[in-house]
Amino acid sequence: MKVGFSRLSLLGKIWLSTSVALTALFLITGWVVQRDVVETTSRSLEDEVRASFQAYESLWKSRSEMLRSAAAIISSMPNVRAAFGTGDPATIRDTTAEVWARLADDLRETALLLVTDPEGSVIAALGQAHYASLPPRWLVVRAARHKFPQQVSGFYVDHDRLFQLVLTPVYVDSISGPALLNVLVAGYEVNPLVARRLKDSTGGSDYLFLSQGRVFASTLDDRATAVLARSLAGPRPAGRISDGVTEYTPLLRELVDLEGKPIGKLGILRSFEDARQRIVALRRDIILVWLLSISAGLPLTYLLARKIIQPVKMLDRAAAEVSRQNYDYRVSVESGDELGRLAATFNSMCASLQAARAELIRQERISTIGRLASSIVHDLRNPLAAIYGGAEILLDTRLPPAQVKRLAGNLHQASRRIQALLQDLVNISRGKTEAPQVTRLREVVAAAEASLRPAAQAQGVSVSVEVPEEIELPLERARIERVFLNLIGNALEVMPHGGGVRIVARLEGSAVLVEVKDTGPGISAEIRDQLFQPFVSFGKKGGLGLGLALSRQAVLDHGGDMWVESEPGRGARFFLRLPKADASRAGAAAGQAG
């Protein structure tokens, strides 16, 4: 991936990075927003559940107070107390019904009113249309008598029915004091209808009434009721609970009986389904916004990035031109920002390089002229010294004819060397070369060795030539002879106290390999890499290093090659590879010679 990314263009990198950054930004933003929405929704649901519980408590308290007030009013009315004093069930029922009819409609329609004796046996029952099959005897009355004459309220379970009751005792005065005459039992049966009215009255929360392991009322369907009842019947749940389909935020409250003891639980549940749907919708909206942003952002980013990259491309193209030594190339400056300043700086750099290059060329030309002049002086010194010495001998000394002839030959040979050297310089400067002639290689090597034989003998250096007579090559004789002169001369310079030079030639396929080996100190690796460069001279008292450069060029001009192998302390070995003369080339060379 890293390698693939590095191969992308700068425009592609910016475009890809922008896409990744936008995607990551929206993912992080979506995650943060969704987390905050979930937390806010959870807190909101908890607040709604608590509000529903408060509304439930307020509603039940209001109904309980209404029942208390109604029972207290009924029990304190003279005609009711007189009817209770008769002990006649019909009179009690008719009188109580008359008073019951004058109460509020919602109280009469939803509540029940019983008149029982002190043992709990029902004397009269009102509201039986809604509460059929009421038990004939209410044991709870007898159980609560120890709290009379105060009103007693709480929940009561009778077999498979759950009631919320208010017990109001009715006393009469007697000789021995107040006597319990009857008990008014007012209340509601907790059933699905009551639970549904609670849900409608408290903002849509679901209710679940549990007691003794049974569900008495629920606003949920049977499946959800069965699952949630098991969750609520156990330890108090922490966080949300689920029925397998929908999650709920629960709030549990205990149901207490007339003794103040818990007999069941009330679960108030707020569905998380609406919140989940809102979260799904939010997630969908975030994805949609991300797609729209990507669709609009990527083309815009591409256009902007291409506009930004354009100056960089121009600089890249300009750098390529400069690498090809085109210092005249300039970049147009189209802005005043960092890239514009970079372009202006690049142009200034090119101008500086151009000026520096021109100055360097000028200085190099002056230096080259000086070095070339010094080299020519050095190369001419020896033959001129021979001519000067020979002429001085001729002027000052009367020599026999044989010596004069020998001395004249030396002067002629020295003058020819000077003339050849000057002609080579002219040919090199003009790019001209002589036509090659088929020549015996041994003759060329022997001529070079003969020229330097006196110097070699004076230094105690032996020069051996092992070149077969039959080797003939198309050569520019003078140039190749100077190659061997240069190699032998260099060997003599590094062996002032004696040594040996061996020149060996052998056939190798279509070429001749010549090895010039000396017993000198050798050449270090640092020098070998620069040995054939012009004006490179190491350890020589005179000259500026043109000899080996011109020698190698001469060999290259003949279609061959020249290289060196050496180790410090073990001498130097120069190799020349020269192509052999074939029949056609030999014939052409002979024709030119004729």
VEXLO-263134 format. One record per residue (C-alpha): x, y, z; residue number from 1. Coordinates in nm, 3 decimals, always signed. Layout:
R         x         y         z   pos
R         X         Y         Z   NUM
...
***
This chain:
R         x         y         z   pos
R    +0.000    +0.000    +0.000     1
R    +0.282    +0.233    +0.091     2
R    +0.464    +0.154    -0.234     3
R    +0.142    +0.202    -0.434     4
R    +0.074    +0.536    -0.267     5
R    +0.430    +0.655    -0.335     6
R    +0.379    +0.584    -0.706     7
R    +0.076    +0.809    -0.727     8
R    +0.107    +1.154    -0.873     9
R    +0.094    +1.451    -0.639    10
R    -0.255    +1.530    -0.769    11
R    -0.366    +1.172    -0.698    12
R    -0.218    +1.186    -0.348    13
R    -0.401    +1.510    -0.268    14
R    -0.725    +1.375    -0.413    15
R    -0.699    +1.042    -0.230    16
R    -0.598    +1.211    +0.096    17
R    -0.895    +1.448    +0.071    18
R    -1.132    +1.156    +0.013    19
R    -0.995    +0.968    +0.312    20
R    -1.001    +1.281    +0.526    21
R    -1.364    +1.359    +0.433    22
R    -1.469    +1.002    +0.499    23
R    -1.286    +0.989    +0.832    24
R    -1.428    +1.328    +0.931    25
R    -1.783    +1.220    +0.859    26
R    -1.732    +0.885    +1.031    27
R    -1.601    +1.055    +1.344    28
R    -1.870    +1.323    +1.330    29
R    -2.141    +1.063    +1.271    30
R    -2.013    +0.848    +1.559    31
R    -1.999    +1.148    +1.794    32
R    -2.343    +1.272    +1.689    33
R    -2.496    +0.924    +1.714    34
R    -2.339    +0.867    +2.056    35
R    -2.469    +1.203    +2.179    36
R    -2.813    +1.132    +2.035    37
R    -2.824    +0.790    +2.204    38
R    -2.715    +0.937    +2.536    39
R    -2.956    +1.228    +2.504    40
R    -3.238    +0.996    +2.403    41
R    -3.164    +0.763    +2.692    42
R    -3.170    +1.051    +2.937    43
R    -3.486    +1.181    +2.775    44
R    -3.653    +0.842    +2.805    45
R    -3.549    +0.817    +3.169    46
R    -3.693    +1.162    +3.228    47
R    -4.013    +1.061    +3.048    48
R    -4.038    +0.746    +3.261    49
R    -3.992    +0.948    +3.578    50
R    -4.248    +1.200    +3.452    51
R    -4.486    +0.913    +3.376    52
R    -4.436    +0.779    +3.727    53
R    -4.502    +1.121    +3.874    54
R    -4.814    +1.149    +3.661    55
R    -4.918    +0.800    +3.772    56
R    -4.865    +0.886    +4.138    57
R    -5.053    +1.211    +4.094    58
R    -5.341    +1.035    +3.920    59
R    -5.365    +0.753    +4.171    60
R    -5.330    +0.993    +4.459    61
R    -5.606    +1.207    +4.314    62
R    -5.833    +0.905    +4.271    63
R    -5.746    +0.780    +4.616    64
R    -5.828    +1.117    +4.766    65
R    -6.155    +1.122    +4.575    66
R    -6.238    +0.778    +4.714    67
R    -6.141    +0.884    +5.063    68
R    -6.347    +1.200    +5.039    69
R    -6.646    +1.023    +4.889    70
R    -6.636    +0.749    +5.153    71
R    -6.595    +1.002    +5.432    72
R    -6.888    +1.210    +5.303    73
R    -7.111    +0.908    +5.264    74
R    -7.025    +0.775    +5.607    75
R    -7.095    +1.110    +5.775    76
R    -7.435    +1.173    +5.614    77
R    -7.725    +1.137    +5.869    78
R    -7.955    +0.946    +5.638    79
R    -7.677    +0.703    +5.553    80
R    -7.588    +0.652    +5.916    81
R    -7.960    +0.606    +5.994    82
R    -7.989    +0.350    +5.717    83
R    -7.682    +0.169    +5.847    84
R    -7.845    +0.169    +6.193    85
R    -8.146    -0.020    +6.066    86
R    -7.936    -0.315    +5.962    87
R    -8.169    -0.372    +5.667    88
R    -7.962    -0.454    +5.351    89
R    -8.229    -0.312    +5.117    90
R    -8.247    +0.017    +5.308    91
R    -7.868    +0.042    +5.324    92
R    -7.836    -0.034    +4.950    93
R    -8.107    +0.211    +4.845    94
R    -7.980    +0.494    +5.062    95
R    -7.618    +0.439    +4.957    96
R    -7.715    +0.417    +4.591    97
R    -7.903    +0.746    +4.617    98
R    -7.593    +0.919    +4.753    99
R    -7.365    +0.732    +4.504   100
R    -7.573    +0.862    +4.214   101
R    -7.500    +1.222    +4.313   102
R    -7.115    +1.168    +4.285   103
R    -6.905    +1.256    +3.978   104
R    -6.968    +1.044    +3.671   105
R    -6.602    +0.939    +3.623   106
R    -6.584    +0.821    +3.983   107
R    -6.907    +0.623    +3.956   108
R    -6.806    +0.468    +3.624   109
R    -6.462    +0.347    +3.727   110
R    -6.482    +0.286    +4.102   111
R    -6.666    +0.034    +4.316   112
R    -6.834    +0.093    +4.653   113
R    -6.914    -0.183    +4.902   114
R    -7.089    -0.174    +5.239   115
R    -6.969    -0.458    +5.463   116
R    -7.024    -0.553    +5.821   117
R    -6.728    -0.550    +6.062   118
R    -6.644    -0.907    +5.955   119
R    -6.619    -0.816    +5.584   120
R    -6.945    -0.967    +5.461   121
R    -7.096    -0.760    +5.178   122
R    -7.423    -0.589    +5.267   123
R    -7.454    -0.369    +4.958   124
R    -7.243    -0.338    +4.640   125
R    -7.246    -0.050    +4.391   126
R    -7.069    -0.038    +4.056   127
R    -7.113    -0.410    +3.993   128
R    -7.164    -0.352    +3.621   129
R    -6.789    -0.309    +3.586   130
R    -6.688    -0.546    +3.863   131
R    -6.882    -0.863    +3.824   132
R    -6.830    -1.168    +4.044   133
R    -6.711    -0.975    +4.346   134
R    -6.635    -1.192    +4.647   135
R    -6.920    -1.201    +4.907   136
R    -6.680    -1.157    +5.190   137
R    -6.370    -0.936    +5.217   138
R    -6.126    -1.071    +5.471   139
R    -5.917    -0.760    +5.433   140
R    -6.178    -0.570    +5.637   141
R    -6.126    -0.784    +5.940   142
R    -5.748    -0.772    +5.894   143
R    -5.751    -0.392    +5.888   144
R    -5.980    -0.340    +6.192   145
R    -5.683    -0.276    +6.422   146
R    -5.618    +0.047    +6.230   147
R    -5.973    +0.180    +6.265   148
R    -6.117    +0.441    +6.315   149
R    -5.866    +0.583    +6.065   150
R    -5.913    +0.525    +5.695   151
R    -5.689    +0.253    +5.555   152
R    -5.569    +0.236    +5.192   153
R    -5.351    +0.005    +4.985   154
R    -5.346    -0.277    +4.730   155
R    -5.524    -0.604    +4.786   156
R    -5.504    -0.933    +4.598   157
R    -5.807    -1.153    +4.594   158
R    -5.727    -1.476    +4.406   159
R    -5.659    -1.361    +4.049   160
R    -5.767    -0.998    +4.089   161
R    -5.577    -0.691    +4.212   162
R    -5.756    -0.402    +4.379   163
R    -5.659    -0.063    +4.516   164
R    -5.887    -0.002    +4.816   165
R    -5.980    +0.261    +5.073   166
R    -6.152    +0.128    +5.389   167
R    -6.364    +0.380    +5.582   168
R    -6.521    +0.263    +5.915   169
R    -6.871    +0.388    +6.019   170
R    -6.923    +0.418    +6.397   171
R    -7.234    +0.484    +6.608   172
R    -7.253    +0.605    +6.965   173
R    -7.357    +0.352    +7.227   174
R    -7.374    +0.333    +7.605   175
R    -7.027    +0.173    +7.609   176
R    -6.889    +0.427    +7.356   177
R    -6.845    +0.434    +6.975   178
R    -6.933    +0.104    +6.813   179
R    -6.824    -0.012    +6.465   180
R    -7.140    -0.038    +6.265   181
R    -7.030    -0.094    +5.902   182
R    -6.729    -0.045    +5.674   183
R    -6.729    +0.135    +5.338   184
R    -6.493    -0.034    +5.092   185
R    -6.420    +0.195    +4.794   186
R    -6.163    +0.131    +4.524   187
R    -6.063    +0.018    +4.176   188
R    -5.979    -0.313    +4.024   189
R    -5.639    -0.299    +3.849   190
R    -5.714    -0.447    +3.507   191
R    -5.605    -0.389    +3.143   192
R    -5.870    -0.117    +3.104   193
R    -5.731    +0.078    +3.399   194
R    -5.374    +0.026    +3.267   195
R    -5.478    +0.152    +2.922   196
R    -5.634    +0.465    +3.077   197
R    -5.313    +0.519    +3.275   198
R    -5.109    +0.498    +2.953   199
R    -5.337    +0.748    +2.779   200
R    -5.328    +0.982    +3.076   201
R    -4.950    +0.978    +3.134   202
R    -4.797    +1.039    +2.792   203
R    -4.779    +0.694    +2.635   204
R    -4.569    +0.496    +2.881   205
R    -4.649    +0.125    +2.915   206
R    -4.756    -0.023    +3.250   207
R    -4.709    -0.368    +3.393   208
R    -4.865    -0.468    +3.732   209
R    -4.709    -0.776    +3.894   210
R    -4.793    -0.949    +4.221   211
R    -4.716    -1.292    +4.354   212
R    -4.551    -1.391    +4.022   213
R    -4.860    -1.307    +3.817   214
R    -4.938    -1.026    +3.574   215
R    -5.267    -0.851    +3.665   216
R    -5.262    -0.574    +3.406   217
R    -5.041    -0.477    +3.110   218
R    -5.055    -0.238    +2.817   219
R    -4.821    -0.463    +2.613   220
R    -4.905    -0.762    +2.398   221
R    -4.895    -1.109    +2.550   222
R    -4.551    -1.203    +2.412   223
R    -4.380    -0.883    +2.531   224
R    -4.564    -0.905    +2.865   225
R    -4.440    -1.259    +2.929   226
R    -4.075    -1.174    +2.845   227
R    -4.067    -0.845    +3.037   228
R    -4.247    -0.991    +3.339   229
R    -3.960    -1.236    +3.386   230
R    -3.708    -0.952    +3.363   231
R    -3.898    -0.733    +3.611   232
R    -3.972    -1.017    +3.856   233
R    -3.601    -1.069    +3.922   234
R    -3.345    -0.825    +4.062   235
R    -3.389    -0.460    +3.972   236
R    -3.268    -0.425    +3.608   237
R    -2.986    -0.183    +3.530   238
R    -3.022    +0.009    +3.207   239
R    -3.251    -0.090    +2.925   240
R    -3.436    -0.422    +2.896   241
R    -3.566    -0.592    +2.585   242
R    -3.853    -0.819    +2.491   243
R    -3.650    -0.959    +2.201   244
R    -3.786    -0.703    +1.956   245
R    -3.803    -0.368    +2.131   246
R    -3.587    -0.213    +2.401   247
R    -3.742    -0.030    +2.697   248
R    -3.622    +0.204    +2.967   249
R    -3.781    +0.070    +3.291   250
R    -3.877    +0.223    +3.626   251
R    -3.992    -0.006    +3.908   252
R    -4.207    +0.085    +4.208   253
R    -4.339    -0.144    +4.481   254
R    -4.712    -0.198    +4.544   255
R    -4.791    -0.199    +4.919   256
R    -5.093    -0.354    +5.086   257
R    -5.313    -0.208    +5.361   258
R    -5.049    -0.310    +5.614   259
R    -4.781    -0.115    +5.429   260
R    -4.603    -0.432    +5.313   261
R    -4.491    -0.487    +4.949   262
R    -4.708    -0.733    +4.762   263
R    -4.606    -0.663    +4.403   264
R    -4.435    -0.438    +4.154   265
R    -4.538    -0.173    +3.910   266
R    -4.318    -0.148    +3.600   267
R    -4.338    +0.173    +3.400   268
R    -4.175    +0.120    +3.059   269
R    -4.079    +0.364    +2.787   270
R    -4.016    +0.213    +2.444   271
R    -3.682    +0.281    +2.279   272
R    -3.825    +0.198    +1.936   273
R    -3.902    +0.557    +1.841   274
R    -3.555    +0.663    +1.949   275
R    -3.401    +0.375    +1.754   276
R    -3.590    +0.479    +1.443   277
R    -3.469    +0.835    +1.493   278
R    -3.112    +0.708    +1.526   279
R    -3.151    +0.500    +1.210   280
R    -3.291    +0.804    +1.032   281
R    -3.002    +1.014    +1.164   282
R    -2.751    +0.755    +1.046   283
R    -2.918    +0.750    +0.706   284
R    -2.908    +1.129    +0.691   285
R    -2.539    +1.132    +0.783   286
R    -2.461    +0.879    +0.509   287
R    -2.665    +1.081    +0.261   288
R    -2.487    +1.402    +0.359   289
R    -2.153    +1.220    +0.331   290
R    -2.238    +1.095    -0.018   291
R    -2.349    +1.442    -0.124   292
R    -2.035    +1.597    +0.027   293
R    -1.812    +1.341    -0.142   294
R    -1.994    +1.386    -0.474   295
R    -1.955    +1.761    -0.456   296
R    -1.624    +1.776    -0.269   297
R    -1.415    +1.539    -0.478   298
R    -1.465    +1.717    -0.814   299
R    -1.412    +2.051    -0.643   300
R    -1.102    +1.918    -0.467   301
R    -0.975    +1.776    -0.795   302
R    -1.014    +2.112    -0.970   303
R    -0.853    +2.305    -0.686   304
R    -0.571    +2.051    -0.649   305
R    -0.503    +2.058    -1.022   306
R    -0.485    +2.436    -1.012   307
R    -0.246    +2.418    -0.717   308
R    -0.038    +2.141    -0.878   309
R    -0.002    +2.322    -1.211   310
R    +0.287    +2.546    -1.088   311
R    +0.451    +2.238    -0.936   312
R    +0.431    +2.061    -1.274   313
R    +0.589    +2.366    -1.437   314
R    +0.869    +2.359    -1.180   315
R    +0.914    +1.985    -1.237   316
R    +0.940    +2.039    -1.612   317
R    +1.182    +2.326    -1.557   318
R    +1.398    +2.112    -1.326   319
R    +1.413    +1.844    -1.597   320
R    +1.528    +2.107    -1.847   321
R    +1.796    +2.229    -1.607   322
R    +1.911    +1.868    -1.554   323
R    +1.969    +1.861    -1.932   324
R    +2.186    +2.174    -1.887   325
R    +1.926    +2.401    -2.044   326
R    +1.991    +2.695    -1.814   327
R    +1.799    +2.933    -2.040   328
R    +1.465    +2.779    -1.934   329
R    +1.243    +3.003    -1.722   330
R    +0.915    +2.948    -1.530   331
R    +0.632    +3.197    -1.561   332
R    +0.540    +3.360    -1.226   333
R    +0.160    +3.374    -1.206   334
R    +0.093    +3.436    -0.835   335
R    +0.238    +3.600    -0.529   336
R    +0.198    +3.304    -0.295   337
R    +0.460    +3.050    -0.185   338
R    +0.457    +2.873    -0.523   339
R    +0.492    +3.205    -0.705   340
R    +0.788    +3.299    -0.486   341
R    +0.932    +2.952    -0.544   342
R    +0.905    +3.001    -0.922   343
R    +1.077    +3.341    -0.895   344
R    +1.352    +3.185    -0.681   345
R    +1.390    +2.904    -0.936   346
R    +1.434    +3.159    -1.216   347
R    +1.694    +3.342    -1.008   348
R    +1.871    +3.011    -0.946   349
R    +1.877    +2.933    -1.319   350
R    +2.018    +3.278    -1.392   351
R    +2.284    +3.228    -1.125   352
R    +2.368    +2.884    -1.261   353
R    +2.389    +3.022    -1.613   354
R    +2.622    +3.301    -1.504   355
R    +2.830    +3.064    -1.292   356
R    +2.853    +2.815    -1.578   357
R    +2.966    +3.085    -1.820   358
R    +3.227    +3.203    -1.574   359
R    +3.336    +2.845    -1.508   360
R    +3.371    +2.778    -1.882   361
R    +3.576    +3.097    -1.921   362
R    +3.801    +3.009    -1.630   363
R    +3.832    +2.650    -1.751   364
R    +3.933    +2.766    -2.097   365
R    +4.199    +2.992    -1.951   366
R    +4.318    +2.711    -1.724   367
R    +4.314    +2.460    -2.011   368
R    +4.521    +2.691    -2.230   369
R    +4.770    +2.730    -1.949   370
R    +4.784    +2.358    -1.878   371
R    +4.814    +2.275    -2.247   372
R    +5.097    +2.521    -2.289   373
R    +5.276    +2.375    -1.988   374
R    +5.223    +2.023    -2.122   375
R    +5.357    +2.118    -2.466   376
R    +5.660    +2.278    -2.307   377
R    +5.718    +1.964    -2.102   378
R    +5.682    +1.732    -2.402   379
R    +5.910    +1.949    -2.618   380
R    +6.181    +1.986    -2.357   381
R    +6.350    +1.651    -2.412   382
R    +6.377    +1.660    -2.794   383
R    +6.476    +2.028    -2.784   384
R    +6.744    +1.946    -2.527   385
R    +6.876    +1.675    -2.762   386
R    +6.882    +1.921    -3.054   387
R    +7.044    +2.191    -2.841   388
R    +7.311    +1.954    -2.707   389
R    +7.386    +1.805    -3.048   390
R    +7.412    +2.146    -3.211   391
R    +7.643    +2.266    -2.934   392
R    +7.869    +1.963    -2.987   393
R    +7.879    +2.028    -3.361   394
R    +7.977    +2.389    -3.305   395
R    +8.237    +2.341    -3.038   396
R    +8.393    +2.007    -3.131   397
R    +8.567    +1.867    -3.438   398
R    +8.419    +1.519    -3.471   399
R    +8.501    +1.239    -3.708   400
R    +8.249    +1.188    -3.989   401
R    +8.099    +0.876    -3.832   402
R    +8.015    +1.060    -3.508   403
R    +7.884    +1.359    -3.700   404
R    +7.654    +1.128    -3.895   405
R    +7.531    +0.960    -3.578   406
R    +7.478    +1.297    -3.412   407
R    +7.294    +1.425    -3.718   408
R    +7.065    +1.120    -3.702   409
R    +6.984    +1.196    -3.339   410
R    +6.906    +1.559    -3.428   411
R    +6.684    +1.442    -3.715   412
R    +6.499    +1.198    -3.491   413
R    +6.444    +1.465    -3.221   414
R    +6.315    +1.714    -3.475   415
R    +6.077    +1.451    -3.616   416
R    +5.939    +1.391    -3.267   417
R    +5.879    +1.764    -3.227   418
R    +5.709    +1.783    -3.565   419
R    +5.491    +1.477    -3.491   420
R    +5.393    +1.615    -3.153   421
R    +5.290    +1.948    -3.301   422
R    +5.099    +1.776    -3.582   423
R    +4.912    +1.562    -3.327   424
R    +4.809    +1.872    -3.139   425
R    +4.683    +2.027    -3.462   426
R    +4.495    +1.711    -3.557   427
R    +4.337    +1.679    -3.211   428
R    +4.225    +2.042    -3.212   429
R    +4.076    +2.003    -3.561   430
R    +3.945    +1.648    -3.512   431
R    +4.166    +1.510    -3.791   432
R    +4.342    +1.172    -3.801   433
R    +4.574    +0.997    -4.048   434
R    +4.468    +0.701    -4.260   435
R    +4.566    +0.369    -4.090   436
R    +4.821    +0.145    -4.255   437
R    +4.876    -0.227    -4.206   438
R    +5.182    -0.236    -3.986   439
R    +5.368    -0.497    -3.791   440
R    +5.299    -0.430    -3.427   441
R    +5.647    -0.542    -3.323   442
R    +5.806    -0.269    -3.536   443
R    +5.592    -0.001    -3.364   444
R    +5.676    -0.128    -3.017   445
R    +6.045    -0.170    -3.102   446
R    +6.065    +0.189    -3.232   447
R    +5.922    +0.324    -2.906   448
R    +6.159    +0.104    -2.702   449
R    +6.462    +0.215    -2.906   450
R    +6.381    +0.582    -2.843   451
R    +6.380    +0.532    -2.466   452
R    +6.654    +0.269    -2.448   453
R    +6.932    +0.512    -2.343   454
R    +6.718    +0.647    -2.056   455
R    +6.623    +0.296    -1.950   456
R    +6.985    +0.181    -1.952   457
R    +7.088    +0.485    -1.751   458
R    +6.829    +0.400    -1.482   459
R    +6.906    +0.027    -1.483   460
R    +6.562    -0.065    -1.621   461
R    +6.532    -0.361    -1.855   462
R    +6.271    -0.343    -2.132   463
R    +6.168    -0.670    -2.298   464
R    +5.949    -0.687    -2.609   465
R    +5.762    -1.017    -2.665   466
R    +5.550    -0.939    -2.969   467
R    +5.523    -1.200    -3.247   468
R    +5.648    -1.089    -3.589   469
R    +5.337    -1.208    -3.770   470
R    +5.094    -0.975    -3.590   471
R    +4.989    -0.705    -3.835   472
R    +4.731    -0.436    -3.757   473
R    +4.581    -0.137    -3.943   474
R    +4.737    +0.144    -3.737   475
R    +4.819    +0.511    -3.740   476
R    +5.178    +0.425    -3.669   477
R    +5.285    +0.754    -3.516   478
R    +4.993    +0.769    -3.271   479
R    +5.028    +0.410    -3.154   480
R    +5.404    +0.452    -3.124   481
R    +5.345    +0.752    -2.893   482
R    +5.110    +0.533    -2.690   483
R    +5.395    +0.291    -2.617   484
R    +5.636    +0.580    -2.567   485
R    +5.403    +0.720    -2.305   486
R    +5.356    +0.387    -2.127   487
R    +5.730    +0.306    -2.123   488
R    +5.814    +0.663    -2.022   489
R    +5.569    +0.657    -1.734   490
R    +5.717    +0.326    -1.617   491
R    +6.068    +0.475    -1.625   492
R    +5.956    +0.773    -1.417   493
R    +5.828    +0.549    -1.134   494
R    +6.139    +0.328    -1.136   495
R    +6.436    +0.567    -1.102   496
R    +6.647    +0.302    -0.926   497
R    +6.599    +0.015    -1.165   498
R    +6.335    -0.239    -1.249   499
R    +6.179    -0.405    -1.548   500
R    +5.922    -0.342    -1.819   501
R    +5.772    -0.629    -2.014   502
R    +5.560    -0.584    -2.329   503
R    +5.366    -0.895    -2.435   504
R    +5.113    -0.933    -2.719   505
R    +4.889    -1.229    -2.803   506
R    +4.597    -1.303    -3.029   507
R    +4.250    -1.326    -2.873   508
R    +3.985    -1.402    -3.132   509
R    +3.946    -1.109    -3.369   510
R    +4.169    -0.878    -3.164   511
R    +4.522    -0.849    -3.028   512
R    +4.571    -0.801    -2.654   513
R    +4.889    -0.615    -2.556   514
R    +5.004    -0.607    -2.193   515
R    +5.261    -0.353    -2.069   516
R    +5.372    -0.455    -1.722   517
R    +5.624    -0.289    -1.493   518
R    +5.774    -0.370    -1.153   519
R    +5.709    -0.028    -1.007   520
R    +5.518    +0.069    -0.692   521
R    +5.177    +0.022    -0.856   522
R    +4.875    +0.252    -0.869   523
R    +4.630    +0.307    -0.583   524
R    +4.257    +0.254    -0.630   525
R    +4.183    +0.626    -0.585   526
R    +4.411    +0.712    -0.877   527
R    +4.297    +0.429    -1.108   528
R    +3.944    +0.572    -1.140   529
R    +4.080    +0.903    -1.273   530
R    +4.393    +0.785    -1.451   531
R    +4.269    +0.836    -1.810   532
R    +4.108    +1.176    -1.748   533
R    +4.277    +1.482    -1.903   534
R    +4.502    +1.689    -1.677   535
R    +4.519    +1.422    -1.410   536
R    +4.875    +1.367    -1.291   537
R    +4.988    +1.189    -0.976   538
R    +5.350    +1.171    -0.856   539
R    +5.504    +1.316    -1.175   540
R    +5.750    +1.600    -1.156   541
R    +5.645    +1.749    -1.489   542
R    +5.350    +1.740    -1.725   543
R    +4.983    +1.775    -1.654   544
R    +4.844    +1.433    -1.732   545
R    +4.753    +1.450    -2.101   546
R    +4.964    +1.150    -2.202   547
R    +4.739    +0.866    -2.086   548
R    +4.423    +1.051    -2.188   549
R    +4.557    +1.099    -2.544   550
R    +4.688    +0.741    -2.551   551
R    +4.352    +0.590    -2.459   552
R    +4.177    +0.815    -2.711   553
R    +4.416    +0.694    -2.981   554
R    +4.334    +0.332    -2.897   555
R    +3.960    +0.409    -2.896   556
R    +3.994    +0.578    -3.237   557
R    +4.137    +0.248    -3.366   558
R    +3.827    +0.061    -3.248   559
R    +3.995    -0.085    -2.941   560
R    +4.011    -0.013    -2.570   561
R    +4.266    +0.055    -2.300   562
R    +4.251    -0.012    -1.924   563
R    +4.475    -0.069    -1.624   564
R    +4.500    -0.326    -1.346   565
R    +4.724    -0.265    -1.049   566
R    +4.774    -0.322    -0.680   567
R    +4.994    -0.099    -0.463   568
R    +5.344    -0.251    -0.431   569
R    +5.295    -0.505    -0.711   570
R    +5.345    -0.295    -1.024   571
R    +5.105    -0.175    -1.292   572
R    +4.959    -0.367    -1.589   573
R    +4.823    -0.165    -1.881   574
R    +4.616    -0.353    -2.140   575
R    +4.547    -0.251    -2.501   576
R    +4.296    -0.435    -2.715   577
R    +4.334    -0.360    -3.089   578
R    +4.123    -0.517    -3.365   579
R    +4.308    -0.738    -3.618   580
R    +4.329    -0.650    -3.988   581
R    +4.086    -0.850    -4.207   582
R    +4.138    -0.904    -4.579   583
R    +3.919    -0.618    -4.697   584
R    +4.055    -0.367    -4.451   585
R    +4.410    -0.480    -4.519   586
R    +4.357    -0.438    -4.892   587
R    +4.208    -0.095    -4.846   588
R    +4.494    +0.009    -4.622   589
R    +4.750    -0.123    -4.874   590
R    +4.576    +0.067    -5.154   591
R    +4.592    +0.391    -4.954   592
R    +4.958    +0.328    -4.881   593
R    +5.030    +0.269    -5.253   594
***
